[in-house]
Amino acid sequence: MKKPIPMPPTPTIVAQKVAQKLSNDLPKIIKHLPKPPFVLQKKIAEKILKSLMAEQIEMGDFDCLEGKWVNIVVNDMGLSFFLTFHEEKLQLSNQISNADVVFSGNSKEFILLASRSEDPDTLFFQRRLMIEGDTELALAVKNSIDGIDFDNWPGWLNQIIQKVASFVEYEDKTTATELH
């Protein structure tokens, strides 16, 4: 008797497995890529921040950062940068002697935060995102992040963020299932 020919995996399953592999390996790959000069990174990032955060800047949401520095650390990608608010704009630096507050975590958690797939408080309380330093400033920054109206961002950017978040969430669910 002939054995039935096994069905190939569905394209969705294949895509999810590729996405899972990428979400695991991409931060490690990025960590080892040569980085463009910080001057170029700063110019591009500040222009993007000005555009994406225009409403929050106008409403004064980032005034709490005037004269203060926040260090954002993406552990698994080896990225660290500093952010402040000066002269009515968000400004970046790559070297500050002492940040007032540090937000750190892996890229997955920052993606989940940006996509609104996970509640920010949950990420912090589960210590998947860490806060160190000036607690009052950290809370003000977290509240500013909570107040961002992502619906005002370009649709294509929101779609990318949502798609990447769905891959991250799929990987988390798959990993949780495998552990049980």
Secondary structure, 3 states (H helix, E strand, C coil): CCCCCCCCCCHHHHHHHHHHHHHHHHHHHHHHCCCCCHHHHHHHHHHHHHHHCHHHHHHCCCHHHECCCEEEEEHHHCEEEEEEEECCEEEEECCCCCCCEEEEECHHHHHHHHHCCCCHHHHHHCCCEEEEECHHHHHHHHHHHHCCCHHHCCHHHHHHHHHHHHHHHHHHHHHHHHHC
